[in-house]
Amino acid sequence: MLIALKKITINEFSPNLFWDVDESQFDMDKYASHVIQRVLEYGQLCDWRIIMSYYGLDKIVEHCRRLRTLDPRALSFICCLSHTKKETYRCYNFAQSFPTLWNS
């Protein structure tokens, strides 16, 4: 027995997240990394619940590990939830390659 999944629209997220995205072009699968990054960096708890129910934690972690940039708080949040180390994420290693003067 197959259960049809509800199609998630842009209107279900907080209005500040995807103000610059055309609703007709919104594809949760095609732009998964973009959606996940926006929700982690600027979303609310209700937005997090939407991507958790749609992607699942494993897929979210998989996409986060490939991101070139991610806010340090968002990185800490995903590491805490998934019990993973920051060193396994590309954004952490990339940021370490270019330290700013005030973070030295």
N, C-alpha and C positions, 0 to 999 in steps of 0.2 A: 504494500500500500504506500503510495507516494503522497507526501504532504507538500502542497504548493507553498513556497516561501513568499511572504509578502514583499513586494518590491519597495525598497526604501527610497523615498524621495528627499530632495534637498530641503523640503519644508519641515521635515522631522527634526532637523538639527537646529541649534541655536542660530538666530539670524546673523550674528556677527561672524560665523565661521566661513560661509561660502557666499558672501555677498558679491564676489567677483566672478562667480561661476555661472554659466548659462545652464538653466535647469534642463534644457533639452539635451545638453552634452554631458550631464551628470551620470557617471557610470561608476558604481561602487567597486566593481571588479577591475576595470581598466586602470583606474586612478587610485588604487588601494593605498599606496604609499603616501600620496598627497592627502587623502582623507584621514588616514591614521595620524600623520604628523600634525595636521591642523587641529584635530580633536585633542591630541596630547598636549599641544602647546597653548591652545586658546579655548578649548571646550570646557563644558561643565559636566557634572556627573551624569546627567541624562544623556549627553552626547557619548560619553564613555560607554554607557550601557548599550547604546545602539550599536557601536562598533564591536563590542564584546559579543553581543548576540549574533551579529552578522559574520564576523571573521573568526572569533575565538582567540584565546590568548596565544596559542602557538603561532598562528599566522601573523598576529600583530607583532610579536617578538621577531619573527622572521623578517618582516618588512622593516622594523626599526633597526635591526642589525645592519641593514644595507644603506640606511640613510646617511648622507654626507654631513648633515647638520641636524641637531636636535637640541632644544633647550636643556640646560643641565638639570633643571627640576623635572622635566619630562623624562629624561634619561634615568634619573634616580627613581622616579615613580615606576617605570616599566621594569627596571632591575629589581626593585623591591617586590613587585607583584609576581614576577616570573622566577625569582631566585637565581638570577644570572649575574655575571660580573660585568662591570662597565667596560672592561678591557676587551670584551668580545664584540663590541659595537664599533662600527666604522666611524661614527661621529665622534666618539671619544678619542680614538687614535688619530683621527684627522685633526682634531682640535689641539692635541698635544704637539703636533708638528709645527703649529703656528701659535705659540703662546704669546699673549699680549703682555705688555710691560707690567700692567697692574695685576696680572694673575701669576706672575713669576714667583 
